Structures are given as structure tokens and as C-alpha cells.
Amino acid sequence: MRRYISLILFIGLALGQNCDEEIEVELWDECYNIEETHSLVLYGHDIIGEIPNEIGNLINLQQLHLGNRLTGGIPFEIGNLENLTSLKLDYNQIGCYDYDFDENICLTYCNDTNECSGEIPSSIGNLTNLTNLELELNHLDGEIPSEIGNLTNLEWLYLNDNQLTGEIPSSIGNLTNLTYLSLHGNELTDIPVEIGNLTNLTSLSLSYNELNGEIPLSIGNLTNLEWLYLNDNQLTGEIPSSIGNLTNLWYLNLSFNQLTGGIPPEIGSLTFLNYLGLFNNEFTEEIPLEIGNMTNLTLLYLSTNQLTGEIPPEIGNLTNLNVLMLNNNQLMGEIPLEICNQGDNTPHLGNNQLCPPYPECLSEWNIGEQDTTNCEEVWDCTADDGTEGVELWGVCYSIENTTELYLFSSQLTGDIPPEIGNLTNLTSLYLNNNQLTGSVPPEIGNLTNLTSLYLNYNQLTGSIPSEIGNLTNLTSLYLNNNQFTGSIPSEIGNLTNLTHLFLSSNQLIGSIPPEIGNLTNLNGLYLGWNQLIGEIPESICDLNINWNNSNTFNISTNQLCPPYPSCIEDYVGVQDTTNCEQVSIIDETLPITYNLYNAYPNPFNPVTTLQYELPEDAMVNITIYDMMGRVVNTLINGSQTAGYKSIQWNATNDEGKPASAGLYLYTIQAGDYTQTKKMVLLK
């Protein structure tokens, strides 16, 4: 009995359905009533093979959408379906006779065999009720039939990503109801002027073809366009000025063609535009200043052309830009400062002929390589030795050759010019005993070769700039007898080569930074006659100064509070302690808990300071380990009294040899307290 049933099923599958041929059509083993079938949607039904010619018998069809594994050609009989309003055969393999679905490759195309045709049949022109025709992503070949122009009710036409060849037929201009026309990804060769009849178009995509000749002037009729793709073709000639009519455009891509001439100023009318791609063409002349009208642009690609002239300052109006590409042109002159106002923080400007000086907002990476052969040398002045100079107090000093500047007692007045920061080869700067006013410019931090800086005995005001910490070669810093205010910057601790630091007789406030303890080469420290407050950091005891000699140390006449570090408690001079908290019990000055602070500086080279607190007398061990857990140096191993402590590590091991750069651990063990932290030694 089971064998009998299996045989019946097999015969049924082999013979297909038993359809009534007078009123039904058999398609893919299913019967469809000719009279009553108005819609045939078989997406996702895994139908395979060719579209049967019998499809043309379903003359009442209004909607025909067929699945994604069809091969062969489109039958001529499709033209019988004159009631169709929507025909979708997209995402199939039509035009391919033999397709390997496992390898996803066409083995034999229809145009290589007589078994099928890969062309769009001319009978498609009979389907005059169509509003939607989608044949994209197949293997269709041949020309677009001129009969396509009969489909005057079409609103959507998608023929993209096929192998269609020849000219776009002029009859396409009859399709005046079209809103979407997508023909990209074919081998089409010409844009007909009749394209301008399609005034209802909102999207026109003709990219990735072999279009040649000029963009027709009639393109300017398409005033409803929002998307225009003509990129990756072989278009020549100039952009027609009528492009400026397309004021609803949001996206315009004409890149990778052979377009010439100037960018028309009318392009500035496209104020709604978000994307403008004109790169990889042969455009010449200047960038029109009207480009600055396009304030909605987020992406502007003008690279790899032959654009000349200067970058218009109106580029600064484009504050919404995310991408600005002007590289690989022949742009010249100075870059306008307004470029700093546009939105792209990393514009591409390389491979032009742009001249210095460049705006400070641009990095070397932004500017790239520039041919400055034709640039005039723009110097502030020319020094007596013929080199580029900088003018200071009426004299031109050579940037390259000025290493010493001795202008003390020269009756100088006014501010210190920020241009002084250009004299980067200076080793000695003496401006003391003048009548200079204003603040010290932060550009002073550019003078990294300075060993001596004397600004004392002037009327300088404001804070000591933190950039002074860049001057790591300084041995002498004299800022005394001015009117400086603000705190002593912590960056002062970077100046580890200092032997003399004079900050006395100013109006400095705040606490003495603990980083002062880094200055282990100091022989003289003068902080007196200011308004310094708070406690003096214990790190001051790390300095190798003769405290009892007033010629090497003076901290008197401030508002510094006890308790004072033991090394200087007898030498603090007169202090106004009115605002200090009263300390009546010695124990209150001691730490409450054990504590190990982060190393400072960290990273460091070659010295860092480790600060810690002991609330009680204890046996203390501080050891440096490498990342393998091996002991590098034991800094402390003995009994210590309670208090605020610090010790320096000079990046050597127990044998006094330099430690290699890298990550190190430092551990404190005091009583039952243990703590470990990390620090980095730089080389």
C-alpha cells in the first residue's frame, strides 16, 4: 500500500497540476485562473528556471512580482499583460542561461547561446498602464528598446546593475510622470537632451556607465531633482550653468569624469545641497566664491582637478562641513584664516601650491606637501645678515642666528611682544631693569634652548605662564621685583636644571607647589616678599641649599603657616600667620593615616619624587620592582618617625647603574600598612 501511494505522488509531481487549459494557466506547478488572477507575487517562493511564455495568458494581471532565482530571458509574451501597473523582476539572474547558485556566478550568458535572449523585449512597450517597472540587478544586455517611451504612466523605472549597452533612447523623454529613474551600473553611452522633459524627477542615477559627451543643458529643467548621480562615466565639456536651477538638490555627484572648464558660479544657488562631489575631473580656474552660499554642505570634494587661484575666504561660511577635500590641485597663495571657521577639523589641502604662513588651526598633516617654488618669502623683516628676522622694539633680529639677547637697562617700555617666541635658538635672554609692562606672553615657552632668563626689575603683571615649564634647559630664572600675581605654576617643577630661582618681591599668592622639590640642582631660592599662603611642602627639604645663608635662601615676608619643614623651620623669617589655623597640639600636625601618593612627575626622566605619610613611628621599607617582580632599588629600609615624608628615585638600580625605560612598581611597607603603585620611566 505504501509503495502504491509513493508511486501516485511521484507521477503527480512529474506530470504537474491537472489544469483546465480553457480557463487556467499552469506556472511553476500551480494553476492560475486566467479570468480571476489579478496579482501574482512570488517573492520568496524559490521559483527557478525561465519565465514561461504562458505568463502572457494572464491578461487580467495588474501586478507581477517574481522571485529571485529566475534565469533565461523575459518572454516576448509579457507584452500581452496590458493591464499591468507594476512589473518587478528585480534581483533575479535574468539574462543568464546557466547560473551556478552555489558559487553565485553565471556560467553562460544568454547572448552566448541561442537558447534565450537577454534583451528587454520591445513588447514591453505595450504595457502602457505600468506605473512601476523594476528590472534591476539582473544580467540584461542589449539596448533599451525605444518602445520604453510608450510607458507614459511610469513613475518608477529601475534598470540599474545590468549589462545594457548603447544610447539611452530619446523616447525616454516621453515618460514625463517619472519620479525615479535609475540606470546606473550598465554600459550606456549617451544622455539624450530629452532627459530634460522629465520635470517630475526627484532622483536620477546614471552613474557607473560609459556615458560620453557633454551634460545636456536641458538637465537644468529638472527643478524637482533631489538626487543626481552622474559619477564614474566619461563625460566631457563644462558643467552647464543651468545646473544652478536645481535648487532642490540634496546630493550631486559628478566625480570620476573628464569634465573641464571652471566650476560655474551658479552652483552657489544650490543652497540645500548636502553633498557635492566634483573630484577626479579636469576642472580649471578658481573655486567660485559662491561656494560659500552652500551652508548646508557636509561633504565637499574638489580634489584631483586642476583648480587654480586662491581658496576663497567664503569657504569659512561652510560651518556644517564634515569633509573638505581640496588636495591635488594647483591652488596657490595664502590659505585664508576663514578656513578655521568651516566645520572639518581635518581638511585635506596637500599637493597644491599654497604658501606660508599657514593658519594655526591647520596641522602639518592637513597642509601636506606644498610646492612653494613660486611663493614670495613672507618675512616679518630681514635681519642684517640677510636671513629671516623678527622685529622687536624697532630692531630686526635673525631668527636663525640670534642666540643671545642682552637688552637690560635699555629703557624698554610696553609689553613683551609675543613674536619673541620665534627666536627659538636663544640661549640667553636679558630684559631686566627696564620699564616693561603687561603679562609674559605664553610664546616664551617656545624658547626651549634658553639657559638664562632675566625679566627682573620691570613692572610685569599677570600670572607666570605655565608654558615656562617648557624651558627645561634653564639654569637661571629671575622674575623678581615685578608685580606678578597668581600662583607659582606647578610646571616650575619641570625645570630640573635650575640653579637659581628668584621670584621674590612680587604679589604671588597661593601655596608653594610641592613640585619645587624636583629642583635638586638649586643653589639659590628666593620667594620672599610675596603673599604666599598655606603650609610649606615637605618636598622643599629635598633641595641641596644652604638654608642658613640669606644669600642662597629667602622665604621671608609671606603668609606661610606652621608647622614648617624641619630643614627650614629656623630660617622662614617673618611670616604673617594671622589667617593660619591655630595649632596647639603637636599631634594634630601629624597624618591621621598611612598614605602613599602617586609619583611626581609620572611619567618621568630621570628623577621622580615619592611622597608618603606616617601617622606614627614605624619601620619603613620602600622598594622599586620591575614588572617581573625583581628588586631594582631599595630606597628606604629602616625606622622613621611619624610625619609627612618624601624621597626621590633617580632611575638607578641598587648598584647605581641606570635603569632601562619602562613600567615599574613601587611598594611601601610600614607596620601593617602595605601599598603598591605604578610609575613609568621615559628615555
C-alpha positions in Angstrom: 0.0 0.0 0.0 2.8 2.5 0.9 4.6 1.7 -2.4 1.4 2.5 -4.3 0.9 5.8 -2.6 4.5 6.8 -3.3 4.1 6.0 -7.0 1.0 8.1 -7.2 2.8 11.1 -5.6 5.8 10.7 -7.9 3.6 10.6 -11.0 1.7 13.7 -9.8 4.9 15.6 -9.3 6.2 14.5 -12.7 3.1 15.5 -14.6 2.4 18.7 -12.7 -1.0 20.0 -11.9 -4.1 18.9 -13.9 -5.1 22.4 -15.0 -8.2 23.3 -17.1 -6.5 24.7 -20.2 -9.6 26.7 -21.2 -9.7 28.8 -18.1 -6.3 28.2 -16.3 -2.6 28.5 -16.9 0.0 26.3 -15.3 3.0 28.1 -13.9 5.6 26.5 -11.7 3.3 23.5 -10.9 0.4 25.8 -9.9 -2.8 26.5 -11.8 -3.9 30.2 -12.1 -7.3 31.2 -13.3 -7.0 33.5 -16.4 -10.1 35.5 -15.6 -9.6 35.9 -11.8 -5.8 36.3 -11.4 -5.1 40.0 -11.0 -1.9 39.8 -8.8 1.0 37.3 -9.0 3.6 38.0 -6.2 6.0 35.1 -5.9 8.9 36.7 -4.0 10.5 34.2 -1.6 8.8 31.2 -3.2 12.2 30.0 -4.6 10.8 29.6 -8.1 13.6 28.7 -10.6 14.2 28.4 -14.3 12.9 30.6 -17.1 9.7 32.7 -17.1 7.2 30.5 -19.1 5.8 32.1 -22.2 2.4 31.1 -20.9 2.7 34.0 -18.4 1.3 36.1 -21.3 -2.1 34.4 -21.0 -2.9 36.0 -17.6 -4.2 39.1 -19.4 -6.0 40.4 -16.3 -2.8 40.7 -14.3 -2.3 44.1 -12.7 0.7 43.2 -10.5 3.5 40.8 -11.4 6.4 40.3 -9.0 8.6 37.3 -9.5 11.2 35.7 -7.2 14.9 35.7 -7.0 16.2 32.6 -8.9 14.9 33.1 -12.4 17.1 32.7 -15.3 16.8 32.9 -19.1 15.1 35.8 -20.9 12.0 37.9 -20.5 9.4 36.3 -22.8 8.0 38.4 -25.6 4.5 37.4 -24.4 5.0 39.7 -21.4 3.7 42.4 -23.7 0.2 40.8 -23.6 -0.3 41.9 -20.0 -1.6 45.3 -20.9 -3.4 45.7 -17.6 -0.2 45.6 -15.6 0.5 48.5 -13.4 3.5 47.1 -11.6 6.2 44.7 -13.0 9.0 43.7 -10.8 11.6 41.1 -12.0 14.4 42.5 -10.0 17.1 40.6 -8.0 17.0 37.6 -10.4 19.5 36.2 -12.8 17.6 37.0 -16.0 19.9 37.2 -19.0 21.9 34.2 -17.7 21.2 30.9 -19.3 23.2 28.7 -16.8 23.7 30.1 -13.3 25.6 28.3 -10.5 23.7 29.4 -7.4 26.2 27.6 -5.1 29.1 29.7 -6.5 26.9 32.7 -7.2 28.2 33.0 -10.8 26.8 33.0 -14.3 28.4 30.2 -16.3 26.7 31.0 -19.7 25.0 34.3 -20.6 22.0 34.4 -23.0 24.0 36.4 -25.5 26.5 33.5 -25.7 23.8 31.0 -26.7 20.7 30.7 -28.9 18.7 29.3 -26.1 17.5 32.6 -24.7 17.6 36.4 -25.2 19.0 38.7 -22.5 17.4 41.8 -24.1 14.4 43.7 -22.9 11.7 42.7 -25.4 10.2 45.5 -27.4 6.8 44.3 -26.5 7.4 45.9 -23.1 6.1 49.0 -24.8 2.6 47.5 -24.8 2.3 47.8 -21.1 1.1 51.4 -21.2 -0.7 51.2 -17.8 2.6 50.5 -15.9 3.5 52.9 -13.1 6.3 50.8 -11.7 8.9 48.9 -13.8 11.8 47.3 -11.9 14.3 45.0 -13.8 17.4 45.9 -11.8 20.1 43.5 -10.7 19.9 41.0 -13.5 22.1 40.2 -16.5 20.1 42.0 -19.2 22.0 43.1 -22.2 21.4 44.9 -25.5 19.9 48.3 -25.9 17.0 49.8 -24.0 14.1 49.5 -26.5 12.8 52.7 -27.8 9.3 51.4 -27.1 10.0 52.2 -23.4 8.8 55.6 -24.3 5.2 54.3 -24.7 5.0 53.8 -20.9 3.9 57.3 -20.2 2.3 56.4 -16.9 5.6 55.2 -15.4 6.6 56.8 -12.1 9.4 54.4 -11.2 11.9 52.9 -13.7 14.7 50.8 -12.4 17.1 49.2 -15.0 20.3 49.5 -13.0 23.0 47.0 -12.5 22.6 45.1 -15.7 24.7 44.9 -18.9 22.7 47.3 -21.0 24.5 49.0 -23.9 24.1 51.7 -26.4 22.5 55.1 -26.1 19.7 55.9 -23.7 16.7 56.2 -26.2 15.4 59.7 -26.8 11.9 58.3 -26.3 12.6 58.2 -22.6 11.7 61.9 -22.7 8.1 60.8 -23.1 8.0 59.5 -19.5 7.0 62.8 -18.0 5.4 61.2 -14.9 8.7 59.6 -13.8 9.9 60.5 -10.3 12.7 57.9 -10.0 15.0 56.9 -12.9 17.8 54.5 -12.1 20.1 53.3 -14.9 23.4 53.1 -13.1 25.8 50.2 -13.4 25.4 49.5 -17.1 27.3 50.3 -20.3 25.2 53.1 -21.6 26.9 55.7 -23.8 24.8 58.8 -24.2 22.5 61.1 -22.3 19.7 62.4 -24.7 18.6 66.0 -24.4 15.1 64.8 -24.0 16.0 63.9 -20.4 15.1 67.4 -19.7 11.4 66.6 -20.3 11.3 64.6 -17.1 10.4 67.5 -14.9 8.9 65.4 -12.2 12.1 63.5 -11.5 13.3 63.6 -7.9 16.1 61.1 -8.4 18.3 60.5 -11.5 21.0 57.9 -11.3 23.2 57.4 -14.4 26.5 56.6 -12.6 28.9 53.8 -13.5 28.2 53.7 -17.2 30.2 54.7 -20.2 28.4 58.0 -20.9 30.3 60.4 -23.0 29.8 63.8 -24.5 28.6 66.8 -22.5 26.0 67.0 -19.8 22.9 68.4 -21.7 21.8 71.9 -21.0 18.3 70.6 -20.5 19.4 69.0 -17.2 18.5 72.4 -15.8 14.8 71.7 -16.4 14.7 69.0 -13.7 13.9 71.5 -10.9 12.4 68.8 -8.7 15.6 66.8 -8.6 16.9 65.9 -5.1 19.5 63.3 -6.1 21.7 63.5 -9.2 24.3 60.8 -9.8 26.5 61.2 -13.0 29.7 60.0 -11.5 32.1 57.3 -12.9 31.5 57.9 -16.6 33.4 59.6 -19.4 31.5 62.9 -19.6 33.4 65.8 -21.1 32.9 69.5 -21.5 31.8 72.0 -18.9 29.1 71.8 -16.3 26.2 73.7 -17.8 25.3 76.8 -16.0 21.7 75.6 -15.9 22.8 73.3 -13.0 22.0 76.3 -10.8 18.3 75.8 -11.5 18.3 72.6 -9.5 17.7 74.4 -6.2 16.0 71.3 -4.6 19.2 69.2 -5.0 20.4 67.5 -1.8 23.1 65.2 -3.4 25.2 66.0 -6.6 27.9 63.7 -7.7 29.8 64.3 -10.9 33.1 62.8 -9.8 35.4 60.5 -11.9 34.6 62.0 -15.3 36.6 64.2 -17.7 34.8 67.4 -17.1 36.7 70.6 -17.9 36.4 74.4 -17.6 35.5 76.2 -14.4 33.0 75.3 -11.7 30.1 77.5 -12.7 29.3 80.2 -10.1 25.6 79.3 -10.5 26.4 76.2 -8.4 26.2 78.6 -5.4 22.4 78.6 -5.9 22.2 75.0 -4.6 21.8 76.1 -1.0 20.0 72.9 0.0 22.9 70.7 -1.2 24.4 68.4 1.4 26.9 66.5 -0.8 29.0 67.9 -3.7 31.4 65.6 -5.4 33.4 67.0 -8.3 36.7 65.2 -7.6 38.8 63.4 -10.3 37.9 65.6 -13.2 39.9 68.2 -15.2 38.3 71.4 -13.8 40.4 74.5 -14.1 40.1 78.2 -13.0 39.3 79.3 -9.5 36.9 78.0 -6.9 33.9 80.3 -7.2 33.3 82.4 -4.2 29.6 81.5 -4.4 30.6 78.1 -2.9 30.2 80.0 0.4 26.5 80.2 -0.1 26.1 76.4 0.3 25.9 76.5 4.0 24.1 73.1 4.3 27.1 71.2 2.8 28.5 68.4 5.0 30.8 66.9 2.3 32.7 68.9 -0.3 35.0 67.0 -2.7 37.0 69.1 -5.2 40.2 67.1 -5.1 42.3 65.8 -8.0 41.5 68.5 -10.6 43.5 71.4 -12.0 41.9 74.2 -9.9 44.0 77.4 -9.7 43.9 80.6 -7.8 43.4 81.2 -4.1 41.0 79.4 -1.7 38.1 81.9 -1.4 37.6 83.1 2.2 33.9 82.4 1.8 34.9 78.7 2.5 34.6 79.7 6.1 30.8 80.0 5.8 30.6 76.2 5.5 30.3 75.6 9.2 28.4 72.3 8.7 31.2 70.6 6.8 32.4 67.2 8.0 34.7 66.6 5.0 36.6 69.2 2.9 38.9 67.8 0.2 40.9 70.4 -1.9 44.0 68.3 -2.3 45.8 67.5 -5.6 45.1 70.8 -7.5 47.1 73.9 -8.4 45.7 76.2 -5.7 48.1 78.9 -4.7 48.5 81.9 -2.5 47.9 82.0 1.2 45.2 79.9 2.9 42.6 82.3 4.2 42.2 82.4 8.0 38.5 81.8 7.5 39.2 78.2 6.7 39.4 77.8 10.5 35.6 78.6 10.7 34.5 75.8 8.4 33.4 72.5 10.1 36.0 70.0 9.0 38.8 69.9 11.6 41.0 67.8 9.3 40.7 69.2 5.8 42.9 67.8 3.0 44.9 70.5 1.3 48.0 68.7 0.2 49.7 68.7 -3.2 48.9 72.3 -4.1 51.0 75.4 -4.3 49.7 77.1 -1.1 52.1 79.5 0.6 53.1 80.0 4.2 52.4 81.3 6.7 49.6 78.8 7.3 46.7 79.3 9.7 47.4 77.9 13.2 44.3 75.8 13.1 45.8 73.6 10.5 48.3 70.8 11.3 51.2 69.7 9.1 49.0 66.7 8.1 46.2 69.0 6.9 48.6 71.1 4.8 50.6 68.1 3.5 53.2 68.7 0.7 53.1 72.1 -1.0 55.1 73.4 -3.9 56.2 76.7 -2.6 58.5 77.5 -5.5 56.5 80.5 -6.6 55.7 81.7 -3.1 57.2 85.0 -2.0 59.2 84.9 1.2 56.9 86.4 3.7 59.2 87.7 6.5 58.4 90.0 9.3 61.7 91.7 8.5 65.1 90.9 7.1 68.0 90.8 9.5 71.3 92.5 8.9 72.8 89.1 7.9 70.1 88.7 5.2 68.2 86.0 7.0 64.5 86.0 8.1 64.1 88.1 11.1 61.6 89.2 13.8 61.2 92.8 14.8 61.4 93.6 18.5 61.5 97.1 19.8 62.4 98.6 16.4 65.2 96.2 15.7 65.2 93.2 13.3 66.8 90.1 14.9 67.8 87.0 12.9 65.6 84.0 13.8 68.3 81.6 12.8 71.4 83.3 14.2 70.3 85.2 17.3 71.4 83.1 20.3 71.8 85.9 22.9 69.7 89.0 23.5 71.2 91.4 26.1 68.7 94.3 26.4 69.0 95.0 30.1 68.8 98.7 31.2 67.8 99.7 27.7 64.7 101.8 28.7 62.4 99.4 27.0 58.7 100.0 27.6 55.4 98.4 26.8 54.5 94.7 26.5 57.0 91.9 25.7 56.0 91.1 22.1 54.7 87.5 21.6 56.9 87.4 18.5 59.9 86.9 20.8 58.8 83.2 20.8 60.1 83.0 17.2 63.7 83.3 18.4 63.9 79.6 19.1 67.7 79.5 19.1 68.1 81.9 22.0 70.1 80.6 24.9 70.3 83.9 26.9 67.5 86.5 27.3 68.2 89.6 29.4 65.4 92.1 29.6 65.9 93.1 33.2 66.0 96.7 34.6 63.6 98.2 32.1 60.0 99.5 32.3 58.2 96.6 30.6 54.6 96.1 31.5 51.8 93.6 30.8 52.0 89.9 31.1 54.7 87.5 30.0 53.5 86.0 26.6 52.9 82.3 26.6 55.1 82.1 23.5 58.0 82.4 25.9 57.6 78.7 26.2 58.9 78.2 22.6 62.4 79.2 23.7 63.4 75.7 24.7 67.1 76.4 24.3 67.2 79.1 26.9 69.6 78.6 29.8 69.3 82.2 31.3 66.1 84.2 31.5 66.2 87.6 33.3 63.0 89.6 33.5 63.5 91.1 36.9 63.2 94.7 37.8 60.3 95.6 35.5 56.6 96.3 36.0 55.3 93.0 34.6 51.9 91.8 35.8 49.6 88.8 35.5 50.4 85.2 36.2 53.6 83.4 35.5 52.7 81.4 32.4 52.6 77.7 32.8 54.5 77.4 29.5 57.6 78.4 31.4 57.7 74.8 32.3 58.8 74.0 28.7 62.2 75.7 29.3 63.9 72.6 30.7 67.4 73.8 29.9 67.1 76.9 32.1 69.7 77.2 34.8 68.8 80.8 35.9 65.3 82.2 36.2 65.0 85.8 37.5 61.4 87.2 37.8 61.9 89.1 41.0 60.8 92.7 41.6 57.8 92.8 39.3 54.1 92.8 40.0 53.3 89.2 39.2 50.1 87.8 40.7 48.5 84.3 40.8 50.1 81.1 42.0 53.5 79.7 41.3 52.7 77.3 38.4 53.3 73.6 39.3 55.2 73.3 35.9 58.1 75.1 37.6 59.0 71.6 38.8 60.0 70.6 35.2 63.0 73.0 35.3 65.3 70.4 36.9 68.4 72.1 35.6 67.7 75.3 37.6 70.5 76.6 39.9 68.9 80.0 40.6 65.2 80.7 41.1 64.3 84.3 42.0 60.6 85.1 42.4 60.8 87.5 45.3 59.2 90.9 45.6 56.0 90.2 43.6 52.4 89.7 44.6 52.3 85.9 44.2 49.6 84.1 46.1 48.6 80.5 46.8 50.7 77.7 48.1 54.3 76.8 47.2 53.8 73.8 44.8 55.3 70.5 46.1 57.0 70.2 42.7 59.5 72.7 43.9 61.2 69.6 45.4 62.2 68.4 41.9 64.7 71.3 41.6 67.5 69.4 43.2 70.2 71.4 41.4 69.1 74.7 43.0 71.8 76.7 44.8 69.6 79.8 45.3 65.9 80.1 46.0 64.2 83.4 46.7 60.4 83.5 47.3 60.3 86.3 49.9 58.1 89.4 49.9 55.1 87.9 48.3 51.7 86.8 49.6 52.2 83.1 49.6 50.0 81.1 52.0 49.4 77.7 53.4 52.0 75.2 54.6 55.4 74.8 53.0 55.7 71.4 51.3 58.0 68.9 52.9 59.5 68.3 49.4 61.4 71.6 49.9 63.8 69.6 52.1 64.9 67.6 49.0 66.8 70.7 47.8 70.5 70.9 48.3 70.5 74.5 49.5 72.5 76.1 52.4 69.3 77.2 54.3 71.1 79.3 56.9 72.7 81.6 54.2 70.5 84.5 53.3 72.4 84.8 50.0 71.1 81.5 48.9 67.7 81.2 50.5 64.9 83.6 51.5 61.3 82.9 52.0 60.5 85.7 54.5 57.6 88.1 54.5 54.8 85.9 53.2 51.8 84.4 55.0 53.1 80.8 55.3 51.8 78.7 58.1 53.4 76.4 60.6 54.4 73.7 61.1 57.4 74.4 59.0 59.5 71.6 57.4 62.3 70.8 59.8 65.0 71.7 57.3 63.9 75.4 57.2 62.0 75.9 60.5 64.7 78.2 61.8 65.0 80.1 58.5 61.5 81.1 57.5 61.9 84.7 58.6 58.9 86.9 59.3 55.6 85.3 58.4 52.1 86.8 58.8 50.2 83.9 60.3 47.0 85.8 61.1 45.0 83.6 58.7 46.6 80.4 59.7 44.6 77.9 61.8 45.8 77.8 65.4 47.9 74.7 66.2 48.0 73.9 69.9 48.8 70.2 70.0 51.8 68.8 68.2 50.0 65.6 67.4 47.4 67.4 65.3 50.1 68.2 62.8 50.8 64.6 62.2 49.0 62.5 59.5 45.9 60.6 60.6 46.5 57.5 58.4 49.3 55.9 56.4 49.3 57.1 52.8 51.4 56.6 49.6 50.9 59.3 46.9 51.4 58.9 43.2 54.9 59.6 42.0 55.5 63.0 40.6 56.3 63.5 37.8 54.9 60.4 36.2 56.0 59.5 33.6 59.4 60.9 34.4 63.0 61.2 33.3 65.3 61.0 35.2 64.0 61.8 38.7 60.7 61.4 40.4 59.5 62.0 43.9 57.6 59.6 46.1 55.6 61.2 48.9 54.1 59.3 51.8 52.6 59.8 55.3 53.3 58.1 58.6 50.8 58.6 61.4 53.2 57.0 63.9 56.9 55.9 64.2 57.4 52.8 62.2 59.9 50.5 60.4 59.6 51.6 56.7 60.6 49.8 53.6 60.2 51.4 50.1 61.3 49.2 47.2 61.3 49.6 43.4 60.4 46.5 41.4 60.4 45.8 37.7 57.3 44.1 36.1 59.0 40.7 36.6 58.9 41.2 40.3 62.6 41.7 40.6 64.0 44.2 43.1 65.5 47.2 41.3 66.3 49.5 44.2 65.6 49.6 47.9 65.2 53.3 48.7 64.4 53.0 52.4 64.7 50.2 54.8 64.8 51.4 58.4 63.0 53.1 61.3 61.3 56.6 60.6 59.5 59.0 62.8 55.9 60.0 62.1 55.2 62.8 59.7 55.0 63.8 56.0 57.8 62.2 54.1 59.2 62.1 50.6 62.1 60.5 48.8 63.4 60.7 45.2 64.4 57.9 42.9 66.9 58.9 40.2 66.2 55.9 38.0 69.2 53.8 39.1 69.4 50.3 40.5 71.0 49.2 43.8 74.4 49.2 42.0 74.0 52.8 40.9 73.5 51.8 37.2 70.8 53.5 35.1 67.5 51.5 34.9 66.0 50.9 31.5 62.9 52.7 30.3 59.6 51.0 31.2 56.9 50.4 33.8 58.0 50.0 37.4 56.2 49.3 40.7 57.0 51.0 44.0 55.8 49.5 47.3 55.8 50.9 50.8 55.6 48.6 53.8 55.2 50.4 57.2 53.9 48.5 60.2 50.9 46.6 58.9 50.4 49.0 56.1 51.3 48.0 52.5 50.6 49.9 49.3 51.8 49.5 45.7 51.6 52.0 42.8 53.0 52.2 39.2 55.3 54.7 37.5 56.8 55.0 34.0 60.4 55.8 33.3 60.9 57.5 29.9 64.1 57.7 27.9 
